[in-house]
Amino acid sequence: MNKDLLSLAELTADELWHLLNVAQELKDEWKGGGNQPILMGKTLGMIFQKPSLRTRVSFEMAMHQLGGHAMYLSPEEIQLGRRESVPDVARVLSRFVDCIMARVFSHKDVQTLAEYSQVPVINGLSDHSHPCQGLGDLLTMMEHKGNLRGLKLAWCGDGNNVLTSLLFGAARLGIDVAVATPIGFEPPSDVLEVAFRFAQENSSEIDIGHNPNDAVRDADVIYTDVWTSMGQEAEKEQRLRLFPPYQVNSTLIANAKPDVIVMHCLPAHRGEEITDEVADGPNSVLWDQAENRMHAQKAVLAVLLANK
């Protein structure tokens, strides 16, 4: 594994499997009474341009449970690229901490942090991808479905950064992906180029379409996300007109396998992309998924900082 984790596209299939297995081991250890303090004396500096419940708490608790310390740096404190240049922030912060996690608007910022940092940098979310979310999602699928190879994952909604990470990870591990988005909201062409190459190498299939009923047919997993992400507020009215046919509701999931699991990276806009009936229903694994972010991130931290 490289010094940094900026995108799941940077990981081989073996590296992905290793992270998932370490995550499962650390989760089992935690549930069995607590984790060993393998990160004792280590500090994670957390840069936030965007607010978050899950990213902040899951990283803080991951470090705490592994014996380390996490330091929250708010948007006002850092003002990344405005108060101080991104290279200078990387140079200074990496003299103080053992690892940097950054939740940013522009993927270029997290790439620049990694370029100038002396310590590992983890992408906590960018406009390009959300690798830690993708790892947590793959861990959740593995727990609920066992072997990942040959599963069908259906995505309904916007072709966003979460989908990018899922495409990269799923294609590497032999999971078939069927995507349904409104016309004009497909994943970026450069993302699809990489994902299709991974899929060909690993005998998985990727289908990009616009019909949610077709996408979820015989699906093992249905995934959705908010229709309007942070930074897209100007498009909200247009999106609210175009996306209702992609709502994950009981009628839609009836087209999938009876034991389909429904996933959402949260926060959910209930009544928009997902109904209460589904989010709180028997097919939902939303809360397992949220918890698994912490365990997946423990694995990333353990591999980067403890050579696990």
BAFISE-946348 format. One line per 10 residues: their letters; for each residue x, y, z of N, C-alpha, C, O. Coordinates in pm, whole numbers. Layout:
! BAFISE-946348
a) X/Y/Z/X/Y/Z/X/Y/Z/X/Y/Z; ...
This chain:
! BAFISE-946348
mnkdllslae) 85/-119/0/0/0/0/88/124/0/191/127/67; 47/226/-75/121/352/-81/123/421/56/56/378/150; 203/528/64/207/609/187/70/665/221/36/678/339; -9/700/119/-137/769/138/-254/685/88/-235/588/14; -375/722/130/-497/666/73/-581/782/21/-651/849/97; -574/806/-109/-649/916/-170/-766/864/-253/-866/934/-268; -755/742/-306/-860/684/-391/-846/533/-387/-735/481/-379; -960/463/-394/-955/317/-399/-893/268/-529/-852/152/-538; -887/354/-630/-823/316/-756/-674/289/-737/-613/221/-819; -616/341/-630/-473/323/-605/-441/188/-543/-324/150/-534
ltadelwhll) -544/114/-500/-523/-13/-430/-541/-131/-524/-631/-131/-608; -455/-231/-511/-474/-356/-583/-584/-437/-514/-627/-403/-403; -629/-542/-580/-728/-630/-518/-674/-691/-390/-746/-700/-290; -548/-732/-391/-488/-791/-270/-484/-689/-156/-509/-724/-41; -452/-563/-188/-449/-460/-84/-588/-432/-29/-604/-408/91; -689/-433/-116/-827/-415/-71/-868/-529/23/-923/-505/130; -840/-652/-19/-875/-767/66/-803/-759/200/-861/-790/304; -676/-718/198/-601/-708/324/-665/-607/417/-681/-634/536; -703/-490/365/-769/-389/449/-901/-440/504/-932/-417/621; -979/-509/421/-1107/-561/468/-1087/-668/576/-1161/-672/674
nvaqelkdew) -987/-753/558/-961/-856/659/-910/-796/789/-948/-841/897; -823/-694/780/-776/-627/901/-893/-558/971/-905/-563/1094; -981/-495/892/-1099/-428/950/-1185/-528/1026/-1231/-500/1137; -1208/-645/965/-1290/-746/1031/-1223/-797/1159/-1290/-818/1260; -1091/-817/1154/-1017/-861/1273/-1027/-758/1385/-1049/-792/1501; -1012/-630/1349/-1017/-524/1451/-1159/-509/1506/-1177/-480/1624; -1258/-528/1421/-1397/-521/1469/-1425/-636/1565/-1485/-616/1671; -1383/-756/1529/-1404/-872/1616/-1332/-853/1749/-1386/-884/1855; -1210/-801/1743/-1132/-776/1865/-1203/-673/1953/-1212/-691/2074; -1254/-566/1891/-1326/-461/1963/-1450/-516/2032/-1477/-484/2148
kgggnqpilm) -1527/-600/1960/-1648/-657/2018/-1615/-761/2123/-1698/-792/2208; -1495/-815/2118/-1454/-914/2217/-1398/-855/2345/-1354/-928/2433; -1399/-723/2355/-1352/-661/2478/-1267/-537/2460/-1238/-466/2556; -1225/-510/2336/-1148/-389/2312/-1025/-416/2227/-973/-528/2224; -980/-313/2158/-863/-324/2072/-733/-307/2149/-729/-238/2251; -628/-368/2100/-495/-345/2153/-450/-203/2116/-484/-156/2007; -374/-136/2202/-335/4/2175/-218/14/2077/-111/63/2112; -241/-34/1955/-131/-40/1858/-90/97/1805/16/110/1743; -172/200/1830/-137/336/1787/-105/426/1906/-118/549/1897; -62/366/2015/-22/444/2133/86/545/2094/185/509/2031
gktlgmifqk) 65/670/2130/161/774/2100/147/836/1963/221/928/1929; 51/787/1882/29/841/1747/-83/945/1748/-181/930/1822; -69/1048/1666/-171/1154/1657/-215/1173/1513/-133/1180/1421; -346/1181/1494/-407/1207/1364/-456/1352/1361/-538/1390/1444; -408/1432/1267/-459/1566/1246/-571/1563/1143/-553/1512/1032; -689/1616/1180/-807/1605/1093/-846/1744/1041/-890/1830/1117; -829/1763/911/-864/1890/846/-1005/1880/789/-1034/1790/711; -1091/1973/827/-1229/1973/778/-1260/2103/705/-1253/2211/763; -1293/2092/576/-1354/2204/503/-1506/2191/504/-1577/2290/493; -1554/2066/517/-1699/2037/522/-1731/1977/658/-1654/1898/711
pslrtrvsfe) -1845/2014/716/-1884/1953/843/-1923/1807/824/-1960/1766/714; -1915/1728/930/-1953/1588/921/-1977/1531/1059/-1905/1562/1154; -2080/1446/1070/-2101/1367/1192/-2015/1241/1187/-1933/1219/1275; -2033/1160/1082/-1970/1028/1075/-1818/1037/1060/-1745/966/1128; -1771/1126/971/-1626/1130/947/-1550/1169/1072/-1452/1105/1108; -1596/1274/1139/-1523/1318/1258/-1529/1214/1370/-1425/1176/1424; -1648/1170/1404/-1662/1080/1519/-1597/944/1490/-1533/887/1578; -1613/894/1368/-1558/762/1338/-1406/763/1339/-1344/668/1385; -1344/871/1289/-1198/879/1294/-1148/903/1437/-1049/843/1478; -1217/989/1513/-1175/1012/1651/-1183/883/1733/-1092/851/1809
mamhqlggha) -1293/810/1716/-1309/688/1794/-1215/578/1744/-1169/496/1824; -1188/575/1616/-1092/477/1563/-955/497/1628/-893/401/1673; -909/622/1632/-780/650/1696/-785/619/1844/-693/558/1898; -892/661/1911/-905/639/2056/-902/490/2088/-830/447/2179; -977/410/2014/-987/268/2043/-856/194/2013/-831/88/2069; -772/251/1925/-643/191/1895/-530/254/1979/-412/227/1955; -569/337/2076/-471/391/2169/-408/523/2130/-321/573/2200; -451/580/2016/-395/706/1969/-482/825/2002/-574/817/2084; -451/938/1938/-519/1064/1965/-554/1129/1832/-476/1122/1737; -670/1193/1825/-713/1265/1705/-736/1412/1739/-790/1444/1844
mylspeeiql) -694/1500/1649/-705/1644/1670/-792/1704/1559/-759/1694/1441; -905/1765/1598/-999/1825/1503/-954/1966/1468/-930/2047/1557; -944/1995/1339/-907/2127/1289/-1021/2179/1204/-1047/2128/1095; -1090/2280/1254/-1212/2329/1189/-1179/2410/1065/-1065/2452/1046; -1279/2434/979/-1257/2518/860/-1204/2657/895/-1122/2713/822; -1251/2713/1007/-1208/2847/1047/-1061/2849/1090/-991/2948/1067; -1015/2741/1151/-878/2736/1199/-778/2722/1085/-671/2783/1087; -813/2643/986/-718/2613/879/-735/2707/760/-638/2764/711; -861/2723/713/-889/2800/591/-793/2757/480/-719/2837/423; -798/2628/451/-704/2563/360/-699/2636/225/-801/2652/158
grresvpdva) -579/2679/187/-559/2747/59/-593/2893/58/-572/2961/-43; -645/2946/170/-678/3089/176/-590/3159/279/-515/3250/244; -599/3118/403/-514/3177/507/-368/3135/489/-275/3210/518; -351/3013/440/-218/2957/420/-225/2860/303/-327/2792/286; -121/2852/223/-123/2766/106/-132/2619/147/-90/2582/256; -187/2538/59/-201/2396/89/-65/2330/109/-50/2251/203; 36/2358/25/168/2299/52/225/2336/188/286/2253/255; 205/2462/229/258/2504/360/185/2436/475/247/2399/575; 54/2419/462/-21/2347/565/33/2204/578/52/2154/689; 58/2141/464/110/2004/466/248/1999/532/275/1912/614
rvlsrfvdci) 334/2093/494/470/2094/549/470/2114/700/543/2046/773; 387/2208/748/383/2239/891/316/2127/970/370/2079/1070; 197/2087/925/120/1990/1002/193/1856/1011/184/1788/1114; 264/1819/907/333/1690/911/455/1691/1002/513/1586/1029; 494/1810/1051/598/1816/1155/541/1791/1295/615/1763/1390; 407/1800/1307/343/1789/1437/272/1656/1459/269/1606/1572; 215/1598/1353/130/1479/1368/188/1362/1290/281/1378/1211; 131/1244/1313/179/1122/1248/99/1087/1123/143/1006/1041; -17/1148/1107/-103/1120/991/-200/1237/976/-237/1301/1074; -242/1263/853/-337/1371/825/-459/1311/754/-444/1236/657
marvfshkdv) -578/1344/803/-702/1313/733/-763/1445/688/-771/1538/767; -806/1454/563/-862/1578/513/-997/1552/446/-1009/1465/359; -1097/1628/487/-1230/1625/426/-1246/1758/352/-1265/1862/415; -1239/1754/220/-1222/1876/141/-1327/1885/30/-1397/1789/0; -1334/2002/-29/-1418/2020/-147/-1347/1968/-272/-1403/1887/-346; -1227/2014/-296/-1153/1981/-418/-1053/1868/-395/-972/1873/-303; -1061/1767/-480/-968/1655/-470/-824/1701/-489/-731/1640/-435; -806/1807/-564/-670/1859/-586/-605/1897/-454/-484/1882/-438; -684/1946/-359/-628/1985/-229/-572/1865/-153/-465/1875/-94; -642/1754/-155/-592/1638/-81/-471/1578/-153/-382/1522/-89
qtlaeysqvp) -468/1589/-285/-350/1544/-361/-229/1631/-327/-117/1580/-313; -252/1761/-316/-142/1853/-283/-92/1830/-141/28/1833/-115; -185/1806/-48/-144/1773/89/-53/1651/89/51/1650/156; -92/1548/15/-12/1426/10/125/1451/-53/226/1394/-10; 128/1535/-155/253/1563/-225/356/1628/-133/475/1597/-140; 311/1719/-47/404/1796/36/414/1747/180/497/1797/256; 333/1651/218/335/1600/355/443/1493/372/467/1413/282; 506/1493/488/603/1389/522/534/1267/585/597/1162/601; 406/1281/621/334/1173/686/217/1130/597/179/1203/506; 159/1013/623/48/967/541/-71/1063/541/-100/1127/642
vinglsdhsh) -138/1072/427/-258/1154/412/-373/1063/369/-359/981/278; -487/1078/435/-606/1000/406/-715/1093/354/-743/1197/414; -775/1057/242/-887/1132/188/-1013/1097/267/-1066/986/255; -1060/1192/349/-1183/1171/426/-1308/1204/348/-1418/1176/395; -1294/1261/232/-1398/1290/133/-1346/1404/46/-1289/1501/95; -1368/1389/-85/-1341/1498/-179/-1448/1494/-286/-1531/1403/-289; -1446/1593/-375/-1545/1592/-483/-1523/1476/-580/-1612/1441/-657; -1405/1416/-577/-1374/1303/-666/-1420/1170/-608/-1483/1091/-678; -1388/1144/-481/-1417/1012/-427/-1425/1015/-275/-1394/1114/-210; -1467/901/-220/-1485/885/-76/-1435/746/-39/-1515/658/-8
pcqglgdllt) -1303/724/-40/-1249/589/-26/-1280/521/106/-1302/400/109; -1281/596/216/-1310/534/345/-1455/486/352/-1484/382/411; -1546/562/291/-1685/517/282/-1693/389/201/-1763/296/238; -1621/386/89/-1622/267/5/-1571/144/79/-1628/36/64; -1465/159/157/-1414/46/235/-1515/-1/338/-1536/-122/354; -1577/92/408/-1680/55/506/-1797/-16/440/-1854/-109/497; -1833/29/320/-1944/-34/247/-1909/-176/205/-1991/-267/216; -1786/-195/156/-1744/-330/116/-1739/-423/237/-1774/-541/226; -1696/-371/352/-1696/-450/475/-1837/-492/512/-1860/-605/554; -1933/-400/496/-2073/-429/528/-2129/-536/434/-2198/-627/478
mmehkgnlrg) -2099/-524/306/-2144/-626/210/-2084/-762/244/-2153/-864/238; -1957/-764/280/-1889/-889/313/-1953/-953/435/-1973/-1075/438; -1986/-873/535/-2050/-927/657/-2186/-988/627/-2219/-1095/678; -2264/-919/544/-2402/-962/521/-2416/-1064/409/-2513/-1141/407; -2321/-1065/315/-2335/-1152/198/-2225/-1257/186/-2232/-1344/99; -2125/-1251/271/-2017/-1348/261/-1923/-1312/147/-1868/-1202/144; -1905/-1403/55/-1816/-1380/-58/-1867/-1264/-145/-1985/-1261/-181; -1780/-1170/-177/-1821/-1054/-255/-1828/-1084/-405/-1913/-1028/-475; -1741/-1170/-454/-1735/-1195/-597/-1868/-1249/-649/-1924/-1344/-593; -1918/-1187/-756/-2043/-1232/-816/-2167/-1164/-764/-2276/-1185/-817
lklawcgdgn) -2154/-1080/-659/-2269/-1003/-612/-2308/-900/-717/-2226/-858/-798; -2435/-861/-714/-2482/-750/-798/-2519/-632/-709/-2606/-643/-622; -2452/-521/-731/-2478/-396/-660/-2551/-301/-754/-2503/-273/-864; -2667/-252/-712/-2743/-155/-791/-2735/-18/-725/-2760/-4/-606; -2700/82/-804/-2692/220/-756/-2805/299/-820/-2822/296/-942; -2882/371/-739/-2992/453/-790/-2974/597/-742/-2979/625/-622; -2952/689/-838/-2939/829/-801/-2828/899/-875/-2807/875/-994; -2757/986/-805/-2656/1072/-865/-2523/997/-882/-2484/919/-795; -2455/1021/-995/-2326/958/-1018/-2215/1033/-946/-2132/1098/-1010; -2211/1024/-815/-2128/1112/-733/-1999/1047/-685/-1958/942/-735
nvltsllfga) -1935/1111/-588/-1806/1064/-537/-1815/930/-464/-1721/851/-469; -1925/904/-398/-1943/775/-331/-1951/664/-435/-1890/559/-419; -2027/688/-541/-2035/589/-649/-1898/564/-710/-1865/450/-744; -1818/669/-726/-1682/652/-780/-1604/549/-699/-1543/458/-756; -1605/563/-567/-1531/470/-483/-1590/329/-490/-1515/231/-491; -1720/319/-495/-1783/187/-507/-1748/121/-639/-1721/1/-643; -1748/198/-747/-1711/142/-878/-1570/88/-876/-1545/-23/-923; -1476/165/-821/-1337/120/-815/-1324/-6/-731/-1263/-104/-774; -1381/-4/-609/-1367/-118/-520/-1440/-241/-569/-1386/-351/-565; -1563/-223/-617/-1642/-337/-665/-1576/-402/-786/-1568/-524/-794
arlgidvava) -1531/-320/-880/-1469/-375/-1001/-1341/-451/-968/-1313/-553/-1030; -1264/-403/-872/-1143/-473/-830/-1174/-610/-769/-1097/-704/-787; -1288/-621/-698/-1318/-742/-622/-1419/-833/-690/-1464/-931/-629; -1455/-803/-814/-1542/-893/-889/-1690/-877/-861/-1767/-971/-884; -1731/-762/-812/-1873/-732/-789/-1929/-665/-914/-1868/-573/-967; -2045/-711/-962/-2113/-647/-1075/-2187/-523/-1025/-2244/-524/-916; -2185/-417/-1105/-2250/-292/-1066/-2344/-247/-1177/-2305/-237/-1293; -2469/-220/-1141/-2567/-162/-1234/-2604/-24/-1181/-2653/-11/-1069; -2581/78/-1262/-2603/216/-1221/-2723/273/-1296/-2736/256/-1417; -2811/340/-1223/-2923/412/-1285/-2920/556/-1236/-2936/582/-1117
tpigfeppsd) -2899/648/-1329/-2899/791/-1297/-2987/863/-1399/-3011/810/-1507; -3035/982/-1366/-3096/1065/-1470/-2993/1096/-1579/-2873/1097/-1553; -3041/1121/-1699/-2951/1157/-1808/-2875/1285/-1771/-2934/1384/-1728; -2744/1280/-1790/-2660/1394/-1756/-2598/1386/-1618/-2517/1472/-1582; -2634/1284/-1540/-2582/1271/-1404/-2503/1141/-1386/-2490/1091/-1274; -2452/1087/-1496/-2370/967/-1493/-2234/997/-1426/-2196/1113/-1414; -2163/893/-1384/-2028/915/-1331/-1939/976/-1439/-1963/955/-1558; -1836/1052/-1400/-1747/1114/-1497/-1680/1010/-1588/-1657/897/-1547; -1651/1051/-1711/-1595/958/-1810/-1460/902/-1767/-1430/786/-1794; -1377/984/-1699/-1246/933/-1657/-1260/828/-1548/-1180/735/-1541
vlevafrfaq) -1363/842/-1463/-1391/740/-1361/-1434/610/-1428/-1387/503/-1391; -1524/620/-1525/-1574/501/-1593/-1464/431/-1669/-1461/308/-1676; -1373/506/-1727/-1263/445/-1801/-1180/353/-1709/-1147/241/-1746; -1149/403/-1591/-1072/323/-1495/-1154/205/-1445/-1104/93/-1437; -1281/230/-1411/-1366/124/-1356/-1388/13/-1457/-1383/-105/-1422; -1411/48/-1583/-1430/-55/-1686/-1302/-138/-1703/-1310/-259/-1726; -1187/-75/-1693/-1060/-150/-1704/-1046/-247/-1588/-1008/-363/-1608; -1075/-201/-1466/-1070/-290/-1350/-1168/-406/-1366/-1135/-521/-1335; -1288/-376/-1414/-1391/-479/-1430/-1347/-586/-1530/-1368/-705/-1508; -1285/-543/-1638/-1237/-638/-1739/-1128/-727/-1681/-1123/-847/-1710
ensseidigh) -1042/-669/-1599/-932/-746/-1539/-982/-847/-1436/-917/-948/-1412; -1098/-820/-1375/-1146/-902/-1265/-1279/-972/-1293/-1346/-1019/-1201; -1317/-977/-1420/-1436/-1052/-1464/-1564/-1006/-1396/-1650/-1087/-1362; -1576/-875/-1376/-1701/-818/-1326/-1763/-733/-1436/-1697/-699/-1534; -1890/-697/-1417/-1963/-622/-1518/-2010/-490/-1461/-2051/-482/-1345; -2003/-386/-1543/-2057/-255/-1506/-2155/-212/-1614/-2122/-211/-1732; -2274/-177/-1572/-2377/-130/-1665/-2422/9/-1622/-2465/28/-1508; -2410/105/-1710/-2452/243/-1682/-2580/271/-1760/-2579/270/-1883; -2690/295/-1688/-2819/318/-1753/-2900/422/-1681/-2849/496/-1596; -3027/427/-1715/-3115/531/-1662/-3246/477/-1605/-3331/554/-1561
npndavrdad) -3262/345/-1606/-3387/285/-1557/-3362/216/-1423/-3295/113/-1419; -3415/271/-1315/-3388/211/-1183/-3445/71/-1167/-3387/-12/-1097; -3559/43/-1231/-3617/-90/-1221/-3527/-195/-1284/-3513/-306/-1232; -3466/-160/-1397/-3370/-251/-1461/-3247/-269/-1374/-3195/-380/-1361; -3199/-162/-1315/-3077/-168/-1235/-3093/-260/-1114/-3001/-336/-1082; -3207/-255/-1048/-3223/-332/-924/-3269/-475/-947/-3275/-554/-853; -3302/-510/-1072/-3351/-646/-1098/-3246/-749/-1056/-3133/-747/-1104; -3286/-839/-967/-3199/-946/-915/-3077/-893/-838/-2976/-962/-827; -3086/-772/-787/-2974/-714/-712/-2962/-776/-574/-3062/-809/-509; -2837/-792/-530/-2809/-834/-392/-2798/-715/-299/-2821/-726/-178
viytdvwtsm) -2762/-600/-356/-2741/-477/-279/-2800/-361/-357/-2776/-349/-477; -2877/-276/-291/-2925/-151/-350/-2866/-36/-270/-2872/-36/-147; -2810/60/-339/-2742/172/-273/-2798/303/-327/-2821/317/-447; -2820/398/-238/-2859/532/-280/-2789/636/-193/-2730/603/-91; -2796/760/-236/-2733/871/-165/-2818/995/-189/-2911/993/-270; -2786/1102/-118/-2862/1226/-134/-2858/1273/-279/-2761/1248/-351; -2963/1339/-322/-2971/1389/-459/-2889/1516/-478/-2841/1544/-588; -2874/1593/-371/-2798/1719/-379/-2693/1719/-268/-2727/1726/-150; -2566/1711/-305/-2458/1709/-207/-2414/1850/-173/-2452/1946/-240; -2334/1862/-65/-2280/1992/-28/-2198/2050/-144/-2114/1981/-202
gqeaekeqrl) -2225/2176/-176/-2159/2240/-288/-2243/2242/-413/-2206/2306/-512; -2359/2171/-411/-2448/2164/-528/-2581/2233/-502/-2679/2209/-573; -2584/2319/-401/-2712/2379/-360/-2782/2454/-473/-2905/2458/-478; -2705/2514/-565/-2763/2590/-675/-2842/2500/-770/-2927/2548/-845; -2814/2369/-768/-2881/2275/-857/-2999/2205/-789/-3063/2119/-850; -3029/2242/-665/-3125/2164/-587/-3263/2155/-654/-3320/2046/-661; -3317/2267/-702/-3451/2264/-761/-3455/2175/-884/-3550/2098/-903; -3352/2185/-969/-3346/2100/-1088/-3340/1953/-1049/-3409/1869/-1107; -3258/1922/-951/-3242/1784/-908/-3371/1729/-846/-3405/1613/-868; -3442/1811/-771/-3567/1766/-711/-3674/1736/-817/-3767/1660/-791
rlfppyqvns) -3661/1795/-934/-3753/1765/-1044/-3716/1634/-1115/-3803/1561/-1161; -3586/1606/-1125/-3539/1495/-1207/-3525/1362/-1132/-3538/1256/-1194; -3501/1367/-1001/-3460/1246/-931/-3572/1163/-867/-3544/1048/-832; -3696/1211/-848/-3796/1128/-782/-3815/988/-837/-3842/897/-758; -3803/963/-969/-3817/824/-1016/-3710/729/-962/-3724/607/-973; -3603/785/-903/-3493/704/-853/-3502/680/-703/-3409/627/-642; -3613/720/-644/-3630/698/-500/-3629/549/-467/-3693/469/-536; -3557/512/-362/-3555/373/-316/-3671/356/-219/-3667/403/-105; -3774/288/-267/-3895/265/-188/-3932/117/-198/-3863/40/-264; -4041/79/-133/-4078/-63/-127/-4113/-118/-265/-4090/-235/-293
tlianakpdv) -4170/-34/-351/-4203/-78/-486/-4077/-110/-565/-4072/-210/-637; -3975/-26/-552/-3851/-49/-625/-3779/-174/-575/-3738/-257/-656; -3765/-189/-444/-3685/-302/-394/-3756/-435/-414/-3693/-541/-402; -3885/-433/-446/-3956/-557/-477/-3902/-622/-604/-3924/-741/-626; -3832/-545/-688/-3774/-599/-810/-3640/-668/-786/-3588/-737/-874; -3584/-651/-667/-3455/-711/-634/-3475/-848/-571/-3588/-896/-560; -3365/-912/-531/-3375/-1040/-462/-3444/-1021/-327/-3432/-914/-267; -3516/-1121/-279/-3587/-1106/-151/-3496/-1069/-34/-3538/-998/57; -3371/-1116/-38/-3278/-1087/72/-3186/-970/41/-3078/-959/99; -3227/-883/-51/-3146/-766/-87/-3119/-681/37/-3206/-666/123
ivmhclpahr) -2999/-625/46/-2971/-528/151/-2971/-389/90/-2928/-369/-23; -3021/-292/166/-3030/-154/120/-2929/-70/198/-2922/-77/321; -2851/10/124/-2744/88/184/-2759/236/150/-2814/272/46; -2710/320/240/-2709/465/223/-2596/517/310/-2587/482/428; -2509/602/253/-2392/647/330/-2428/750/437/-2346/778/525; -2548/808/431/-2597/904/530/-2518/1036/524/-2401/1034/486; -2575/1148/560/-2711/1164/612/-2816/1144/503/-2792/1176/386; -2932/1091/541/-3040/1064/447/-3142/1177/450/-3175/1229/556; -3191/1213/333/-3305/1303/321/-3429/1215/303/-3474/1189/192; -3481/1172/415/-3594/1080/412/-3714/1143/339/-3747/1260/361
geeitdevad) -3776/1063/254/-3886/1113/172/-3839/1163/37/-3920/1188/-51; -3707/1177/19/-3651/1209/-112/-3590/1081/-170/-3660/1003/-235; -3461/1058/-148/-3396/944/-213/-3432/809/-151/-3413/705/-213; -3483/811/-27/-3521/686/40/-3640/713/131/-3651/821/189; -3728/615/142/-3846/630/228/-3815/578/368/-3724/498/388; -3893/624/465/-3882/573/602/-3903/422/604/-3833/349/675; -4000/375/527/-4034/234/526/-3914/146/489/-3896/38/546; -3831/193/397/-3714/116/356/-3597/140/451/-3530/46/492; -3572/267/486/-3458/300/573/-3469/229/707/-3367/190/765; -3591/212/757/-3611/148/887/-3662/5/874/-3700/-57/974
gpnsvlwdqa) -3663/-47/751/-3721/-178/725/-3623/-293/740/-3506/-272/773; -3670/-415/714/-3589/-535/737/-3471/-550/640/-3377/-623/670; -3475/-482/526/-3365/-492/429/-3254/-391/456/-3146/-400/398; -3280/-295/544/-3184/-187/569/-3066/-235/652/-3083/-305/752; -2945/-195/608/-2824/-220/688/-2753/-87/716/-2632/-84/733; -2830/23/719/-2772/156/730/-2688/174/855/-2586/243/851; -2730/114/965/-2660/140/1092/-2535/54/1103/-2435/98/1158; -2540/-69/1051/-2418/-149/1041/-2316/-78/953/-2196/-73/983; -2366/-23/844/-2282/49/748/-2214/169/813/-2095/193/792; -2291/244/893/-2234/361/961/-2125/318/1060/-2020/381/1066
enrmhaqkav) -2150/212/1136/-2050/164/1232/-1924/117/1160/-1812/138/1208; -1942/53/1045/-1828/-7/977/-1733/97/918/-1619/63/885; -1777/221/904/-1682/326/867/-1568/330/969/-1451/342/932; -1603/321/1096/-1502/328/1202/-1404/212/1192/-1283/232/1203; -1455/92/1171/-1368/-25/1167/-1282/-26/1041/-1166/-67/1045; -1338/17/929/-1260/26/805/-1148/128/821/-1036/105/776; -1178/240/885/-1077/343/906/-971/299/1006/-855/337/995; -1010/218/1103/-911/158/1192/-810/78/1110/-690/85/1134; -861/2/1013/-772/-80/931/-676/7/852/-557/-23/845; -726/116/793/-640/207/717/-532/264/808/-414/267/772
lavllank) -572/311/926/-476/369/1021/-375/266/1067/-256/296/1080; -422/143/1093/-332/38/1140/-230/1/1033/-113/-22/1065; -273/-5/908/-181/-39/800/-82/72/775/36/47/753; -129/198/777/-42/310/748/53/342/863/167/384/840; 7/323/988/85/370/1103/145/258/1188/242/281/1260; 89/139/1180/139/29/1265/191/-87/1182/230/-190/1237; 194/-70/1050/243/-175/960/174/-309/985/237/-415/982; 44/-302/1009/-32/-424/1041/-60/-503/913/-122/-609/919
